Amino acid sequence: MMLATIILLPLIGAVLAWLSSKINANYPRVVTLVILLLCFLPLITIMQQQAGSENIGSDWYSHFETDWLSRFNLNIHLAIDGFSAMLIALTLVIAIIALCASWSEIVDKCGLFYLNLLLTIAGIIGVFISLNLLLFFVFWEVMLVPMFFLINIWGHEHRHYAALKFLIFTQLGGLLMLLSICALGVIHFEQTGSWSFDYLQLQQISLSATQQNWLALGFMLALLVKLPALPFHSWLPDAHTQAPTGASIILAAILLKTSAYGIIRFVLVLFPDFSIQFAPLINTIAVVGIIYGAILAFAQSDIKRLIAYSSISHMGFVLLGCFSLNVLALQGAIVQMVAHAFTSAGLFYVAGIIQARYGTRDLNKLGGLATQMPKLAGLAMILIIATLGMPGLGNFVGELLVLLGSFEHFTLFSVIAATGLIFSACYCLSIIHRAFWGAAKEHERQISDINAREKLSLMVLIVALFVLGLQPQYLLKFTDNLSVKIIAISSIGQNK
Amino acid sequence: MNIMLLPLIIIIFGSLTMVLIIAYKRSLAVCHWLTGIILVSALAAQCILFNPESVSADLLLFSPLNQFLCQLTLLIVLIVYWPLKQWLSQHSSSPTPFYLLLLWTTIGALVMILANHFALLFMGLELLSLSLIGLIAYQCPQFRNQPADNGSEISSEAIGIEAAVKYLILSAIASAVILLGFALIYIDIGSLSLTDLHQVAQGKLLPPWLIYGAIFFILGGLFFKLSIAPCHLWFADLLQGAPTPVAALLSTISKLAVFSLLFKLLLSSQWIQITIVAQVIGAVAIISMLLGNLLALRQQNIYRLLAYSSIAHFGYLLIIMLLGNNSHIASEEILLIYMVAYLLSLSGLFALLSLMPDQDTLEKLQGLLWRQPLLGICFMLLILSLAGIPLTIGFVAKFYLLLATVEQQLWLLIGALVLGSIIGLFYYFNLLLTIAKKTASKNTTAIKRIPIVGSVVITLFIVLLGLYPQPLAQFISQLVEQ
C-alpha cells in the first residue's frame, strides 16, 4: 500500500495543483513542492523497514497487488528493490530541482504546468516500480503525453515541431515494445495455459533464441529511441532545446534513465541469449554514439543543444556499461546514470538561468559571464568539470567503471570509448571559454547574479556529485546484489 | 408475441405518436422531451430484458451479442440526441421532423442488428439509409459555408443537397448490388434465413464462380455502406456536408449496424473459410488502415479528418474477421470492446463538436483549450482515446486487438496496424497541438450548461473505463462465453 501512495500522491497532487491555481496563481508551485516532499515519506518508511535486513538491494519488497483486468490475468503489481528505490529518490530530488528552475520561469498557466509536471513524475515513478509488463508500458506512455504538453505549451520558438517529433519517435518505439509484451504474454499462455504479464512469472518461461531476438528487438527499439542511441537520437536535441528549463531537466535527468532502467531490468534478464549474441552490435552503437555525440556537441553554438548532444555521448557510456556483461561495467552504468542525472540537470539549470537573464542561448552572443555573474560562473564551472569526467566527481567513477568492465570482453570498444573523454574535454572547455571567459559583451538588460534559490539548487547537485565521486559505495551497495544476479543470468546463457 | 420486442415497439409507437403530435402542434420542446423519453425507456427496456440466452422470434434473433449491440446503439443515439435541442434551435427553422428521422434511423439500425432473415434485414437497411438521406439534406447550418475554388461561397444548403444526392445514389447502388447477391444465393440454397447461409460454400445448384460473384456482390455493397477502402471516396464529402449530429449518426450507428451484418456473414456463416474471401478481406483491411490514416494526415477540416480516421479504424476492426477459430480471444469479444471504445469516443467527440458548429477547421479550433477549458479538456481526452493512448478505453481496445493478432501471428496485418497507428498518432497529436496553441482571438460563443454535462459524462466514462476496464471486460467475456 505504501508503494501505491508514492504513485497516487503525485497524481492527486497534480489535480490539486491545477485546482489551486484558480484560487491563487502562486499556490500550484507550493502544492507541488509539498507533494514532492511528502512522496519521500512512504519511500523512507519502506527503506527503513528494510534497513535491518541483510539482502538490501537484491530482493523485491513491499509488494502491492490488485486485480486490474482479470480476463488476461493482468494485475497491478508494484514492488521495489534497491535499484528502484534509488531511482525513485533520484526522481524526486530532480523533480524538486526542476520545480525550482520553473519557479519564476513559468508564469503563464501555472496550474496546468504543474499538473503536467506531476503527471510526468507519477509516470516515471510508476515505470520504476511496476512489476507487470503491461503496467510498465502504461506508465511508460503516461509520462510521455504530459511531457508532450510541457514542451508544446511552455517551450521556446520551435516547440510544436519539437513536441510532435518527440512524441512520434517515442511512440513508434513504444508500440513495438507493446507488441513484444503482447507476444511474451502469448508465449506464457502457450507454455502454461494461463495469461500472465507479470515480470516474475515471465522469467520462468523458456524462449528459443529466435524468439528472444525478435522480442528483444521490440524492447530494444523502444529503449534505444528513448536512451537515445544512434540512429534514433534526432528527437533529443530538438526536444531538449525547445522545452522549458524544468521540462529539459526532467527529460535529460530522469526520462532518459527510464530506458536504461528498462534495459537493465527487462532486456538483460528476460533475453540473456540476445544480450550475449548482440552485445557487439549494441556496443558498436554505444561507442559510435559516444564519439558522435561529443563531436556534434563541440560544433553547437546553442548551449542547450550542446548539452543535449553531450547527453547522447554520456548515455552511450550507460549503454556500453549495460551490454559489457560484466558486474563492474553494469555498476558503472548505474553510477553513470545517476551522475549524468545530476550534471545534466545542473547544466540545463544553468542554461535556463542564462537564457532568463540574457534572453539568448547562443554562445556567440554570450561571453564574459564570469565578470557579470561570478557565483553562477563558479558553480557552473564545477558542473562542467564534472561532465568532463574529473576524478573526484561522479561522472569519473561511472566512466572509469564502464571502461574497466568493458575492457574484459570488449577491449577494442573500451579503448575507442576512452577517446570520447578527450572529445568531452573539448566541448566542456569550449563552453567555459566561450560563455564565461573573455570580454563581457554589451547587454541592454541589467544582469543580476543568481539568487538564493538557484544557488541552493545548484549546490545540492554539486554536493551530490562530490559524494558520488568520493564515496560511490553509498550508491553501489543498493545495486550490488542486483548486478551480480543479472550478470549471473547472462553468463549462464554464455555457457550454453 | 415476444417480450423482447418491447424496445422496438416503444420506438415505433413513440415515433407514430410524435407524427400525430407534430400534426397537431409543432413544438421543439415537446418533440425533444418525447424523443428523450422514448430513447431512455427503450434503452431501459433493452437493459432490463437482457437475456443471456439466445431468444429467437421468427425473423429476429436476440442473441446476447445482438442485444448488447442494440444497447450500444441506443446509448450512442442518446449521446447524439443530448445536445440536439440547442443545435436545432440555432440552426433550423423547422426542427421537429429531425426527431422523427432520428427515431426511424434508430429503428433501422436496431432491425438490422437483430434481423435473422434477409427480408427484414433489407427493410432495416433501407429504413436506415432513407432516413439518413432525409437527415443529410436537412437544412444545414449557415456557419459551415465552404469557399469554392473560384472564391465564391457555395451556400451550405447546396453542400447539404450535394452530400445527400451522393449518399442517395451510392447507397441505392450498394443496396441493389446486395439485393442481387442475395437473390443469387437464394437461387442456390433456397432460403433467405441468415442461419442457412453457411451452406453457400457447398454450392448446390450454381457454378462456383457465380456463388463467389454473389458473395462479392454482397461484400462489395457492404464495403460501400461501411466506406472502407477502396469504396471510401464518398465518406469524407458526406461528413463535411452533413449537419454535425447526422455526421455522428453516419459514422457511428450506421456503420455499427452494417458491420454487425458483415460480422455475421463472415464469421457466423463462415464465409471467411473461403480462401479468396479471406484474402480479399485481408487486403481491404490493410489498404483501409494505411490509406485512411494517410489521407487523414493533411486534412484541415476536422470532419474530413474524422472520416478518414474512421476508415482506418474499420480497417483495424476487419482484422478480427481473420483471427480464425483457434484464437483464445473470441472475435466477438474484441468486436464488442472495440465497438464500445471507438464508437463511444467518436460519438462523444461529435456531441462536443455539435456544441461549436462554427469551428470545423483546424484553424478555427486553435486555442480551444484556452477559450473553453472544459470543452478543450474533454476534446483532448476523447482524441487520446481515439489514438489509443493508455488510461483511456481506446487503449484497452487496441490492446485486445493487438494481443489477438499477435497470438494468431498475422504479421502482415500487425505491420500495417503498427504503421497505421503511428501515422494516426501524427494527426491526432497534431490536433492536440492545434487546440493547445495560444491565439489572440477570444470569440467565445456561450454554450449552455446541460449539453456540456453530457460530453463531460462521456469523457469521464471513457477515462474511468480506461483506468479500470475490469467491469466492462468481465461483462463482455461472460456475454461471449454463453
Interface residues (C-beta under 8 A of the other chain):
Chain A: D67 W68 L69 S70 R71 F72 K109 L134 F137 V138 E141 V142 V145 F148 F149 N152 I153 H160 A163 L164 L167 I168 Q171 L172 L175 L176 L178 L179 C182 A183 G185 V186 F189
Chain B: H328 W370 L384 I389 P390 L391 F395 V396 F399 L402 L403 V406 E407 I414 V418 S421 I422 L425 F426 F429 N430 L432 L433 A436 K437 K438 Y468 P469 Q470 A473 Q474 S477
